[in-house]
Amino acid sequence: MLTEPPSPHCTACKVVSISIVGFGGLGKTTLAQSVYDDLRVKSHFDLRAWAHVSGKPDKVELAKQILRSANPRYGGSIDKDATFPTLQLKLNRFMSSERFLIVLDDIWGDDPFTNDAYNEILSPLTSMESGSRIIAVTRTPKGADMLDASHTYYLNALGTDDCWSLIKESAFRGCSTHEECTEELEQIGRKIATKLNGLPLAAKLMGGLLGATKSTKYWRIISEKEFSGDITLSLLRLSYSYLPGRLKQCFAFCSIFPKNWKFDQTTLVRLWMANGFIQPQSGTGKRMEDLGTDYFNLLLSRSFFHALRQGRRTHYKMHDLIHDMAVSASTEDCCQIEPGMTRRIPSTVRHVSVTTGSLQDVNAAINILPKNLRTVIVFGNWPHFLEDDSLGKLKNLRALDVCHCDFTELPPAISCLFHLRYLSLSRTIRSLPESISKLLHLQTLCFEDKCSLDKLPAGISRLVKLRHLGIDMKYIAQLPGIGRLINLQGSVEFRVKKGGGHALQELKGIKGLHGQLKIKGLTMS
């Protein structure tokens, strides 16, 4: 429910700022997302952009987010523009004479930014087309004041009936609600709804927890629990405590991704597989990928993720409070290496991500990385990471993602990572060494977008445990002896031709394909 106070002072520029205010878990971002995705809104604005602020915002990163969101074609190319004035100029050129909508999500009222600082970031936009809008999503009125919002909407808590509706929707997702939800369960559910302080996120979490079983006894046990302090955090801890051990691992692992990250379900499952979180179950007939999907769907049903549909693609996000819970649950196992980080990384940490491209930060990080790391994901542009000295310290690595780094060659020393199961590479790479064929445990080899390779090394066919080869099919078609890759899945293009390793019989042992099979070069005898 929204309430609107009298309109405060308005900015002098043509861009009108609107703020949505409410404490954590009230559904501010969900409301903003509904407006952002509305078909009428899409047709009204020439450009739309979404930027996640949070914590201590960096004006360079914020400008990059706006540019990437408004025009995905910018991709990683703008990462090389280190100066803020250059990004301002890009914004000015790109958005001039356009009517745009920008959402600034999760502005903190107590951050070190001032009104002047936000004006500096948004100054290229203030002279744009009349009718443009900026929506600020914030927990405190101070966040609205920073942008001189002309309209401020305060979100109120839900009533008990609405809270129960959300619980019921989450608990009985995929069920025939009127058949499954007995009168007794509804009575208990409504009692629980009165304890949730009208918080939508708390209601969804509770629904996910109750949906694990339709047992009246189980629901009564939950209803008798008392929640003190922050109701959402209490529910998060309770929901986490009810997860099976394997799912706790999978959930905690997500803490190495930045807040507001758009998760790809397939990628996440393959990372879980690489780290041994998913083990084959004899007698079920299920692939590890299917089991991983079951794990993910269970976390989704518990509202640890929510779906974000963009065109034909579906991504998944974690609410900031849920991400905070993942961080809290993984302090001994997971760590993000951020710009200017100086704190010691516990020796127990096995999974890290790097969100800085600063050489100083990178060198410091290399010196403090634990020896037994299992996962390294590099979100900043850190090409120096792929140097022999760095790789030599990571011999126990299971998953390596450097798809955001700009480099052209993979060093031969990659072969020292003989435990590696997951390798994601940059589209800028032009050659792979033959030594990559020594990674005999590799399950996934993929490239970000279209790659620049001439061809794959012939030795790839020796990677008999390879399940996912994420590359344009024309490269797969060139591989001799593809029949050795009996675990290969996805889509395959095969060209029949004279010479060893290209006969049609190569395909007889590959039984796990779940995509397209293209066969070229067949001739009539």
Legacy VTK file of the C-alpha trace (Angstrom):
# vtk DataFile Version 3.0
C-alpha trace
ASCII
DATASET POLYDATA
POINTS 525 float
0.000 0.000 0.000
1.301 3.451 -0.926
0.751 6.749 0.799
1.827 10.022 -0.766
2.615 13.081 1.367
2.308 16.617 0.064
4.779 17.129 -2.794
8.075 18.679 -1.642
10.320 20.990 -3.649
10.909 20.009 -7.249
14.167 20.113 -9.181
14.602 22.844 -11.720
15.651 20.456 -14.450
13.404 18.594 -16.834
14.025 15.238 -15.143
11.524 14.527 -12.383
12.766 12.401 -9.483
10.365 10.068 -7.691
11.280 8.101 -4.579
9.890 4.921 -3.044
10.644 4.709 0.679
10.270 1.809 3.101
12.335 -0.433 5.335
13.855 -3.737 4.210
11.462 -6.455 3.058
8.493 -4.183 2.286
8.678 -4.757 -1.466
10.163 -1.470 -2.718
12.307 -3.083 -5.396
9.453 -5.390 -6.436
7.193 -2.363 -6.911
9.860 -0.499 -8.894
10.462 -3.608 -11.039
6.723 -3.869 -11.790
6.679 -0.261 -12.959
9.899 -0.733 -14.952
8.550 -3.820 -16.768
5.052 -2.473 -17.411
4.259 -2.472 -21.138
2.854 1.063 -20.981
6.058 2.286 -19.343
8.197 0.524 -21.941
6.296 2.169 -24.781
6.371 5.622 -23.150
10.152 5.882 -22.656
12.808 5.725 -25.372
15.404 4.307 -22.962
15.255 2.538 -19.626
18.114 1.785 -17.255
18.435 0.104 -13.874
21.381 0.667 -11.511
21.942 -0.925 -8.109
23.553 1.570 -5.727
23.827 -0.014 -2.261
26.499 0.533 0.377
29.199 2.973 -0.666
28.359 3.807 -4.285
31.138 4.412 -6.779
30.236 7.052 -9.334
32.288 5.394 -12.105
30.611 2.024 -11.548
27.186 3.644 -11.293
27.680 5.416 -14.629
28.774 2.104 -16.199
25.685 0.344 -14.852
23.411 2.984 -16.384
25.155 2.725 -19.763
25.137 -1.091 -19.825
21.523 -1.323 -18.755
20.326 1.288 -21.254
22.304 -0.304 -24.089
23.661 -3.855 -23.539
25.795 -3.481 -26.685
28.232 -1.472 -24.616
29.042 -4.735 -22.812
32.543 -4.870 -21.434
33.926 -2.251 -23.828
33.302 0.605 -21.427
35.393 -1.084 -18.710
38.454 0.491 -20.321
37.071 3.993 -19.718
38.617 4.576 -16.332
37.723 8.247 -15.946
34.397 9.567 -14.815
34.381 12.529 -17.289
34.622 10.069 -20.190
31.613 8.154 -18.895
29.704 11.385 -18.368
30.363 12.294 -21.995
29.091 8.864 -23.129
25.934 9.329 -21.079
25.415 12.788 -22.516
25.795 11.613 -26.116
23.797 8.427 -25.707
20.827 9.859 -23.828
20.520 13.296 -25.427
17.121 13.980 -26.980
15.819 10.727 -25.491
13.039 10.355 -22.972
14.392 7.936 -20.390
13.546 6.178 -17.152
16.321 5.372 -14.673
15.819 3.356 -11.495
18.436 3.813 -8.751
17.834 0.847 -6.482
18.796 0.637 -2.806
20.095 4.134 -2.046
21.278 4.224 1.551
20.387 7.288 3.568
23.530 7.050 5.698
26.019 6.609 2.848
28.822 9.157 2.418
27.288 10.558 -0.750
25.779 14.013 -0.602
23.162 15.681 -2.712
25.955 17.363 -4.671
27.620 13.998 -5.350
24.443 12.528 -6.835
23.981 15.688 -8.885
27.496 15.144 -10.244
26.595 11.634 -11.375
23.298 12.651 -12.893
24.359 16.039 -14.293
24.629 14.743 -17.910
20.975 13.783 -17.682
19.480 17.005 -16.340
19.138 18.713 -19.700
17.620 15.784 -21.536
14.210 15.305 -23.059
11.296 16.637 -21.027
9.248 13.827 -19.502
12.209 11.750 -18.331
12.025 10.204 -14.860
14.384 8.956 -12.164
12.985 6.552 -9.548
14.977 6.308 -6.311
14.410 3.211 -4.170
15.544 3.869 -0.615
15.018 2.771 2.990
15.031 6.275 4.487
13.671 9.727 3.563
17.310 10.929 3.481
17.811 8.906 0.320
14.914 10.760 -1.293
16.277 14.117 -0.124
19.608 13.445 -1.846
17.839 13.533 -5.211
15.431 16.344 -4.326
12.545 13.989 -5.107
9.459 15.835 -6.304
7.198 12.940 -5.242
7.837 10.523 -2.385
5.791 7.378 -1.878
5.980 5.576 1.463
5.222 1.862 1.494
3.035 0.642 4.326
2.937 -2.853 5.780
0.429 -5.378 4.438
-2.741 -6.286 6.259
-3.156 -9.782 7.710
-5.366 -10.954 4.827
-2.817 -9.884 2.217
-0.020 -11.428 4.254
-1.881 -14.734 4.407
-2.504 -14.587 0.639
1.246 -14.329 0.022
1.959 -17.187 2.441
-0.643 -19.361 0.737
0.637 -18.505 -2.751
4.201 -19.505 -1.792
3.264 -22.553 0.275
0.966 -24.069 -2.352
2.849 -23.094 -5.504
2.086 -25.676 -8.184
-0.743 -27.196 -6.125
-4.496 -26.941 -6.366
-4.780 -24.568 -3.427
-8.437 -25.178 -2.615
-7.774 -28.924 -2.351
-4.478 -28.820 -0.442
-5.219 -25.943 1.922
-7.570 -27.391 4.516
-9.588 -25.237 6.880
-7.281 -26.255 9.732
-4.128 -25.265 7.802
-5.690 -21.915 6.894
-6.525 -21.241 10.535
-2.902 -21.914 11.530
-1.595 -19.929 8.559
-3.648 -16.870 9.448
-2.327 -17.027 13.003
1.214 -17.080 11.643
0.417 -14.138 9.325
-0.336 -11.921 12.328
3.270 -12.345 13.525
4.958 -11.121 10.339
4.448 -7.363 10.805
2.965 -7.129 7.307
6.291 -7.726 5.548
5.911 -9.250 2.047
9.397 -10.809 2.079
8.731 -12.401 5.467
5.420 -13.767 4.151
7.108 -15.317 1.099
9.841 -16.862 3.239
7.247 -18.253 5.632
5.239 -19.644 2.723
8.326 -21.385 1.390
9.037 -22.846 4.822
5.468 -24.068 5.319
5.293 -25.411 1.765
7.932 -28.046 2.581
5.096 -30.169 3.977
1.340 -29.905 4.332
1.493 -31.511 7.781
-0.716 -29.853 10.360
1.744 -30.859 13.087
4.623 -29.173 11.240
2.605 -25.969 10.715
1.687 -25.872 14.409
5.353 -26.201 15.418
6.198 -23.213 13.207
3.250 -21.206 14.519
4.433 -21.628 18.110
7.840 -20.110 17.440
8.429 -16.617 18.729
10.327 -14.135 16.579
12.319 -11.412 18.272
14.097 -8.424 16.758
14.103 -8.224 12.972
11.319 -10.587 11.892
12.739 -11.079 8.381
16.221 -11.985 9.619
14.731 -14.352 12.203
12.748 -16.077 9.467
15.784 -16.246 7.205
17.775 -18.014 9.917
14.889 -20.390 10.541
14.461 -21.159 6.830
18.196 -21.751 6.465
18.250 -24.074 9.478
15.584 -26.274 7.839
17.599 -26.725 4.632
19.321 -30.085 4.030
23.113 -29.969 4.379
23.818 -30.042 0.632
21.465 -27.129 0.014
23.091 -25.126 2.794
26.371 -25.475 0.894
24.752 -24.417 -2.371
23.043 -21.415 -0.798
26.129 -20.222 1.096
28.226 -20.481 -2.084
26.056 -17.763 -3.669
27.565 -15.219 -1.259
30.651 -14.831 -3.489
28.493 -13.121 -6.118
27.878 -9.357 -5.788
24.590 -8.036 -4.474
21.899 -7.670 -7.118
23.652 -10.282 -9.281
21.577 -11.833 -12.060
22.085 -15.559 -11.514
21.916 -17.940 -14.427
20.537 -21.235 -13.156
22.566 -23.400 -15.550
25.873 -21.707 -14.692
25.214 -21.931 -10.967
24.378 -25.641 -11.148
27.609 -26.341 -13.058
29.628 -24.466 -10.434
27.929 -26.538 -7.709
28.813 -29.696 -9.645
32.445 -28.632 -9.995
32.724 -28.233 -6.234
31.165 -31.591 -5.434
28.001 -30.157 -3.864
25.970 -32.420 -6.161
26.676 -36.132 -6.110
25.135 -38.803 -8.400
22.379 -40.832 -6.740
22.345 -44.458 -7.758
19.014 -45.872 -8.832
17.396 -42.493 -9.603
18.464 -42.331 -13.258
19.007 -38.611 -12.829
21.954 -36.721 -14.227
23.854 -34.443 -11.854
22.436 -31.516 -13.830
18.898 -32.704 -13.050
19.709 -33.063 -9.369
21.221 -29.574 -9.405
18.044 -28.209 -10.973
16.063 -29.875 -8.174
18.325 -28.176 -5.636
17.859 -24.812 -7.300
14.080 -25.194 -7.546
13.902 -26.034 -3.853
15.798 -22.847 -2.988
13.485 -20.975 -5.370
10.394 -22.470 -3.703
11.759 -21.319 -0.324
12.005 -17.768 -1.765
15.798 -17.607 -1.477
15.681 -16.568 -5.165
13.083 -14.727 -7.203
12.690 -14.899 -10.973
13.388 -11.937 -13.235
12.117 -12.356 -16.787
13.720 -10.205 -19.485
12.412 -10.974 -22.935
12.916 -14.683 -23.582
15.488 -15.079 -20.815
14.896 -15.673 -17.137
17.455 -14.665 -14.546
17.255 -15.007 -10.802
18.073 -12.565 -8.043
18.540 -12.632 -4.293
16.989 -9.975 -2.114
19.694 -7.939 -0.355
18.654 -9.325 3.045
18.877 -12.895 1.725
22.309 -12.166 0.259
23.350 -10.825 3.681
22.167 -14.109 5.179
24.252 -16.076 2.657
27.307 -14.006 3.610
26.636 -14.612 7.296
26.314 -18.361 6.726
29.540 -18.595 4.724
32.104 -16.460 6.566
34.454 -19.429 7.031
34.113 -20.739 3.465
33.495 -17.810 1.104
34.898 -14.319 0.572
34.617 -11.377 -1.823
37.857 -9.489 -2.531
36.744 -5.888 -2.996
38.557 -2.631 -3.875
40.839 -1.500 -1.049
40.309 -4.678 0.952
42.910 -5.109 3.705
41.312 -7.583 6.088
42.780 -11.034 6.445
41.095 -13.913 4.608
40.536 -16.907 6.928
42.626 -19.937 5.981
39.408 -21.977 5.893
38.048 -20.020 2.885
37.638 -22.169 -0.221
35.625 -19.939 -2.573
36.476 -16.338 -3.529
35.415 -13.722 -6.037
37.383 -10.661 -7.090
35.487 -7.447 -7.859
38.490 -5.161 -8.349
40.742 -4.541 -11.320
43.282 -2.508 -9.347
46.767 -3.994 -9.708
47.551 -2.977 -6.128
44.464 -4.772 -4.824
45.189 -7.779 -7.029
48.797 -8.165 -5.871
47.678 -7.885 -2.267
44.948 -10.466 -2.906
47.389 -12.975 -4.421
49.522 -12.776 -1.295
46.616 -13.403 1.076
44.749 -16.096 -0.882
44.490 -19.404 1.003
46.393 -22.283 -0.603
43.462 -24.694 -0.792
41.052 -22.574 -2.816
38.382 -24.437 -4.766
36.702 -21.526 -6.621
37.978 -18.246 -8.070
35.591 -15.979 -9.990
37.047 -12.720 -11.309
34.487 -9.963 -11.925
37.055 -7.185 -12.362
39.428 -6.996 -15.316
42.409 -8.887 -13.873
44.442 -10.274 -16.805
47.538 -10.557 -14.569
45.821 -13.362 -12.744
46.613 -15.731 -15.600
50.336 -15.591 -15.011
52.341 -18.685 -14.161
53.141 -17.514 -10.621
49.459 -16.961 -9.829
48.289 -20.267 -11.265
51.028 -22.161 -9.451
49.444 -21.209 -6.125
46.025 -22.632 -7.032
46.714 -26.310 -7.686
43.590 -27.451 -5.800
41.234 -25.262 -7.821
37.956 -26.825 -9.021
36.319 -23.801 -10.686
37.935 -20.838 -12.446
35.910 -18.072 -14.109
37.930 -15.333 -15.829
35.432 -14.456 -18.552
35.506 -10.764 -17.554
39.284 -10.447 -17.997
40.797 -9.045 -21.180
43.560 -11.423 -22.261
44.451 -13.103 -25.536
46.287 -16.260 -24.489
45.854 -18.950 -21.890
49.299 -19.824 -20.483
50.610 -23.415 -20.671
50.756 -23.421 -16.862
46.985 -23.936 -16.878
47.865 -27.640 -16.921
48.981 -27.444 -13.278
45.323 -27.065 -12.286
44.774 -30.776 -12.737
41.764 -30.837 -10.341
39.920 -28.227 -12.435
36.333 -29.092 -13.350
34.933 -25.739 -14.518
36.707 -23.192 -16.742
35.021 -20.063 -18.145
37.139 -17.914 -20.464
36.992 -14.448 -22.012
35.766 -13.868 -25.547
39.012 -11.954 -26.226
41.188 -15.083 -26.030
42.714 -16.080 -29.370
44.457 -19.357 -28.616
44.403 -22.267 -26.198
47.544 -24.271 -25.442
47.647 -28.008 -26.079
48.400 -28.363 -22.357
44.699 -27.790 -21.688
44.247 -31.449 -22.694
45.861 -32.400 -19.365
42.819 -31.154 -17.416
41.350 -34.651 -17.342
38.693 -33.834 -14.702
37.248 -30.889 -16.656
33.434 -31.001 -16.867
32.692 -27.535 -18.272
34.692 -25.418 -20.745
32.853 -22.303 -21.877
33.375 -18.878 -23.354
31.633 -15.614 -22.620
29.650 -14.789 -25.760
31.278 -15.459 -29.147
35.007 -16.147 -28.880
37.972 -15.171 -31.046
39.637 -18.586 -31.367
40.863 -19.930 -34.689
40.166 -23.480 -33.534
40.129 -25.729 -30.496
43.262 -27.779 -29.725
42.918 -31.325 -31.027
43.733 -32.577 -27.529
40.330 -31.424 -26.282
39.021 -34.834 -27.363
41.102 -36.401 -24.572
38.972 -34.681 -21.914
36.703 -37.685 -21.481
34.825 -36.212 -18.486
33.818 -33.082 -20.419
30.058 -32.593 -20.243
29.564 -29.015 -21.417
31.491 -27.331 -24.222
30.086 -23.803 -24.367
31.343 -22.585 -27.716
29.957 -21.987 -31.194
29.183 -25.322 -32.838
31.515 -24.597 -35.781
34.465 -25.171 -33.414
33.053 -28.480 -32.221
32.612 -29.569 -35.852
36.361 -29.225 -36.409
37.342 -31.521 -33.544
38.800 -34.889 -34.566
37.952 -37.881 -32.384
34.912 -36.306 -30.775
33.646 -39.833 -30.091
35.921 -39.969 -27.027
33.760 -37.293 -25.358
31.114 -39.807 -24.358
29.757 -37.539 -21.587
29.230 -34.529 -23.861
25.838 -32.844 -23.599
24.148 -29.867 -25.239
24.303 -29.373 -29.014
26.843 -30.764 -31.473
27.690 -30.106 -35.109
29.538 -33.002 -36.778
31.170 -32.898 -40.209
31.788 -36.205 -41.905
34.991 -36.219 -43.935
37.952 -38.365 -44.787
40.673 -38.650 -42.182
40.910 -40.056 -38.703
38.351 -38.951 -36.155
35.673 -37.685 -38.549
33.771 -40.866 -39.428
30.076 -41.041 -38.599
30.784 -43.897 -36.163
32.324 -41.309 -33.798
28.824 -40.417 -32.610
27.717 -43.867 -31.450
29.075 -43.563 -27.910
27.761 -40.040 -27.174
24.406 -40.696 -25.523
23.839 -37.616 -23.378
23.076 -34.957 -25.996
20.143 -32.746 -24.981
20.213 -30.170 -27.780
20.661 -30.124 -31.536
22.685 -32.649 -33.528
23.746 -31.303 -36.908
25.484 -33.693 -39.327
27.121 -32.273 -42.427
29.166 -33.801 -45.222
27.028 -36.896 -45.839
27.147 -38.095 -49.444
24.932 -40.497 -51.361
26.760 -43.681 -52.427
LINES 1 526
525 0 1 2 3 4 5 6 7 8 9 10 11 12 13 14 15 16 17 18 19 20 21 22 23 24 25 26 27 28 29 30 31 32 33 34 35 36 37 38 39 40 41 42 43 44 45 46 47 48 49 50 51 52 53 54 55 56 57 58 59 60 61 62 63 64 65 66 67 68 69 70 71 72 73 74 75 76 77 78 79 80 81 82 83 84 85 86 87 88 89 90 91 92 93 94 95 96 97 98 99 100 101 102 103 104 105 106 107 108 109 110 111 112 113 114 115 116 117 118 119 120 121 122 123 124 125 126 127 128 129 130 131 132 133 134 135 136 137 138 139 140 141 142 143 144 145 146 147 148 149 150 151 152 153 154 155 156 157 158 159 160 161 162 163 164 165 166 167 168 169 170 171 172 173 174 175 176 177 178 179 180 181 182 183 184 185 186 187 188 189 190 191 192 193 194 195 196 197 198 199 200 201 202 203 204 205 206 207 208 209 210 211 212 213 214 215 216 217 218 219 220 221 222 223 224 225 226 227 228 229 230 231 232 233 234 235 236 237 238 239 240 241 242 243 244 245 246 247 248 249 250 251 252 253 254 255 256 257 258 259 260 261 262 263 264 265 266 267 268 269 270 271 272 273 274 275 276 277 278 279 280 281 282 283 284 285 286 287 288 289 290 291 292 293 294 295 296 297 298 299 300 301 302 303 304 305 306 307 308 309 310 311 312 313 314 315 316 317 318 319 320 321 322 323 324 325 326 327 328 329 330 331 332 333 334 335 336 337 338 339 340 341 342 343 344 345 346 347 348 349 350 351 352 353 354 355 356 357 358 359 360 361 362 363 364 365 366 367 368 369 370 371 372 373 374 375 376 377 378 379 380 381 382 383 384 385 386 387 388 389 390 391 392 393 394 395 396 397 398 399 400 401 402 403 404 405 406 407 408 409 410 411 412 413 414 415 416 417 418 419 420 421 422 423 424 425 426 427 428 429 430 431 432 433 434 435 436 437 438 439 440 441 442 443 444 445 446 447 448 449 450 451 452 453 454 455 456 457 458 459 460 461 462 463 464 465 466 467 468 469 470 471 472 473 474 475 476 477 478 479 480 481 482 483 484 485 486 487 488 489 490 491 492 493 494 495 496 497 498 499 500 501 502 503 504 505 506 507 508 509 510 511 512 513 514 515 516 517 518 519 520 521 522 523 524
